[in-house]
Amino acid sequence: MRRGPGAALALELLHLCLAQANFAPHFFDNGVGSTNGNMALFSLPEDTPVGSHVYTLNGTDPEGDPVSYHISFDPSTRSVFSVDPNFGNITLVEELDREREDEIEAIISISDGVNLVAEKVTILVTDANDEAPSFIQEPYVVQVPEDIPAGSSIIKVHAVDKDTGSGGAVTYFLQNVQATKFALDRHSGVLRLRAGATLDYEKARAHFVTVVAKDGGGRLRGADVVFSATTTVTVNVEDVQDMAPIFVGIPYYGYVYEDTLPGSEVLMVVAMDGDRGKPNQILYSLLNGSDGDFEINETSGVISVMQSPAQLRREVYELHVQVTEVSSSGIPAAQAMVPVTIRIVDLNNHPPTFYGESGPQNRFELSMYEHPPQGEILRGLKITVNDSDQGANAKFNLRLVGPGGIFRVVPLTVLNEAQVTIIVENSAAIDFEKFKVLTFKLLAIELNTPEKFSSTADVVIQLLDTNDNVPKFTSHYYIARIPENAPGGSNVVAVTAVDPDTGPWGEVKYSIYGSGADPFLIHPSTGIIYTQPWASLDAEATARYNFYVKAEDMEGKYSLAEVFVTLLDVNDHYPQFGKSIQEKTMVLGTPVKIEATDQDAEEPNNLVDYSITHAEPANVFDIDAHTGEIRLKNSIRSLDALHNITPGGDFTWSLEVQAKDRGSPSFSTTALLKIDITDTEMLSRSPMATFLMQTKDNPMKAVGVLAGIMAIIVVITVLISTATFWRNKKSNKVLPVRRVLRKRPSPAPRAVRIEWLKFRRTKAAAKFVLREDPSNENCNNNSLGSTLPPKAPAPPPPPTMAPKMGTAPWTVPTVSGSLTPQQPQQSPKPKVGSPIQSALVSELRQKFEKKGVGNKAYF
């Protein structure tokens, strides 16, 4: 179909209009229960937390342009929600409360930037159980008569809960069901008197009932909760006339005395209405038993005697008093009756009185020895007590007033008259040293009378002394200190003993005894302990004495105390050096020690300090003042250094050492000490020499070692002999005894050639060298060669200035040099003994001089 030009133009215009048109955006309507869209029929619980995302606005634009979301509220209301304009997320910003605002109106809008579409929506706030029940019309106070029937309604309580549904349904119950007389309807809140219960004004004038209102429970913030409230119902009980009169102060007793006048009041009966809320008037009357002798006032209840006591015919009257309630209308109501007893009694007008042998008496005296036997009666006291009244007025008690527990009185209760006896109860308390005089009051007091008449008498007991005490020292121990140089007859300590007895029984004599009492005496009267005139005390021999001192009275009663006497040390002893002080051997680098003892008993008298008083040269040794150790000075480290500073060139020093105590005045002792110095290098080459050097200062040690070796040899010989004997015995054979005799060759004379050598310097120290011929000194040598005839010993060569430059000589350092044997040419090892230490050089020197025939080794 062909279109004309006009139709084509219209079509183009239509297309142009459609291209220029912009349609408005719109919300999606997703229906009830949806959480996004246009909030149609949207509801929200009131317990939703603030800040929660509760809904999402959702819409679209026909052109597909981006949209933005907005929410607004009436200016008079709260802005409960906020919205994210880009995403449409709605957030709760205010707390919800359905009880205050159950729906919220808001205007939501959507815009594409050109068109704005707004809609008014209503958000419903649903209930949560967030309210507790609340009682209305408080306080609950009700007046109830005490005779109200059981099951009657008393009051209705009402509580409301603003919540809806089960959270707003309220039920009631009592808090203490078992302890109340009331019951409560759980639905209506009506309070009733429980079946079988009664109210009594006289027992409880008010009751307080606690009622609890509880809702039906519901959800709150995701949990099931139940709220409750309490209130107190006050039930005031009203009094009703249902009680008889009550007497106060029963039982009733009255007394009529011999001097009572007619018309006098005897006693008063008191009664009151049992119903204290609305009491009735009370009237009194006498029913019987008065015989006209007594009357009662009908309004006051006072009973009076109408006759003189002398005219009364009975001693005891039993009256019956009746009280009657009269109501406000004048009609007699409840009645009650009470018995009243009235006695006719004699007038109590005589107090108890004490009598002695000559009549009434208020002072009794007695003398007696202390510590009488237990239970003894004080027969020197003649006491009688009497009360002239009759009956109960003449009954009274006796007791002693004074130091308790010493005496007791018999009898304790008296009727009219009795003889008073005083008995010893505590003999130990009757002590002359504590009480010279014991004073008591003998008290008689009426027992059952209103007047309580009484009388007293003084009992004075003069005590006489006996010897009942032992002398006692003022201390169990006496400690004394005296100097050991105290002269004979010096006072040591004074002891004191006290005997509380009087007269000759209190005189004390002192004596001492014991193993330590010999050097001491005691004055028998004063107790002063002093030393024997011949006593010579020595703290070093006996530093302490202890003995016993005895205090005795004239009858031989005594006590003991111990005396401790300590002798104070006096500096009376000189320090003493030991026997080994004369000569010491010092190994280079090791100290030697000197020791002195002071026989004084205590410090500082027995403390010793050491010093070197004289030495030549003076710069070689140091001494420790406290230990006595002598060392070479730190600058001297070798024998070469010693050789340089020694004028004579030897290694022997004589020192003058002093031992001085620290007492006052101080004592000192000096000794001459000879010190030989050797080198540790040489000592280490020969164990025997080392042992000899170590035992030089203690020869008993060497003797002990020698004795031990001999004992071991003897034991081994015995064991071998015993074994041989038993072997021969078991074999039962007689073995021939062969004895081989071998002629002992004649010993070859020793050709000794002693050569004096001058000192030469080595790395250790200077040495003396002793040279010998290489001849064989062993007489039992099994050499294959023939024995050479002995040669006469050659004279010693003259001393040379230096040793020969041959084989290195074997040297032993000594106090003054070295002895060096010449090495034999055939053997590289010497055969002349072991090294000899410096302490034995003098002895070796003497031996060499004796062996030489016509020759003399000299230094």
Secondary structure, DSSP 8 states (H G I E B T S, - for coil): ----HHHHHHHHHHHHHHHH-----EE----TT-SEES-TT-EEETT--TT-EEEEE-EE-TT----EEEEE--TTS---EEE-TTT-EEEE-S---TTT-SEEEEEEEEE-SS-EEEEEEEEEEE--S----EEES--EEEEEETT--TT-EEEE-EEE--S-GGGG-EEEEES-STT-SEEE-TTT-EEEE-TT----TTT-SEEEEEEEEEE--EEETTEEE--EEEEEEEEEEE--S----EEES-SEEEEEETT--TT-EEEE-EEE-S--SS--EEEEEE-SS-TTSEEE-TTT-EEEE-S-GGG---SEEEEEEEEEEE-TTS-EEEEEEEEEEEEEE-------EEEETTEE-SEEEEEEESS--TT-B-TT--EEEE--S-GGGGEEEEEEESSTTSEEEE-SEEESEEEEEEEE--TTT--TTT-SEEEEEEEEEESS-SS--EEEEEEEEEEE--S----EES-SEEEEEEETT--TT-EEEE--EE----GGGG--EEEEESTT-TTEEE-TTT-EEEE-TT----TTT--EEEEEEEEE-TTS-EEEEEEEEEEE-------EE-GGGSEEEEETTS-EE--EE---SSTTTT-EEEEEEEESSTTSEEE-TTT-EEEE-TT--SHHHHHHH-SSS-SEEEEEEEEEE-SSS--EEEEEEEEEEE-HHHHTT-HHHHHHHHTSS-HHHHHHHHHHHHHHHHHHHHHHHHHHHHHHHHHT------------------------B-----SS--------------TT---SS--------------BSS--SSS-----BBSS-B------SS-SS--S-S---BTTHHHHHHHHHHH-SS-----
